[in-house]
Amino acid sequence: MSTTTDVRYPSDMTRASHGAMDENWMEGTIRSMVESVEDYARREPLKFAAWVFGIGFVLGWKIKPW
């Protein structure tokens, strides 16, 4: 018979559950965000291009040098 105390978790899950912060958490988070954006850009290229153009237009308009 199996109980929850018999379960063996991978070492990375055990380390995370004990509160040990990964030294590269920021790099991992940024990499995950970049992968998500790249995935969205591959799935929806026209929507992604429209968002990039729109954001660039607004930023260029608000931060214009003249």
Summary of the structure (lengths in Angstrom):
residues: 66
radius of gyration: 21.2
end to end distance: 74.6
largest distance: 74.6
contacts: 99
relative contact order: 0.06
helix: 71%
strand: 0%
